[in-house]
Amino acid sequence: MKKLIVILLAAIPFLSCESSNTKPIEFSSLPSKAQTFVKQHFADKTVSMVFCDDELFDTDYEVRFSDGSSVEFDDKGEWTSVEVKTSEGVPAAIIPQSIRTFVADKHPACYVVDIDKGKREYDVELNNGIDIVFDKNGNFKRYED
């Protein structure tokens, strides 16, 4: 019985959601694709912190800027989330053309402040708080509450 308890206690860190290992890293430790992305699209921003979240089956990265904006990357250096806290919004070059066109047509006074790229869809938030979901090809699916 004691052996079973010891084994269960030893397994808790691997089963817990709190078992991730998030630590600050140097910008130069990011995958090169992520470094290039930041330099290309956020050259005017100051990097304040870079984090590596080394989990059991994958590694994610987050770059935070001094103005509160942030970019998240997967282990290959592909962006997965971009949030911009300033009035210029997410750089247009990052947003798929069909999503830019939809926002310009349906919400001409708005701009994208947050975009999350999932495996099957994009989640977009506009500066007026409207959340919109698009499929992986950038086609409109629905508005979120």
Buried (B, 14 or more C-beta within 10 A) or exposed (E): EEEEEEEEEEEEEEEEEEEEEEEEBEEEEBBEEBBEBBEEBBEEBEBEEBBBBBEEEEBBBBBBBEBEBBBBBBBEBEBBBBBBEEEEBBEBEBBBEBBBEBBEEEBEEBBBBBBBBEEEBBBBBBBEEBEBBBEEEBEBEEEEE
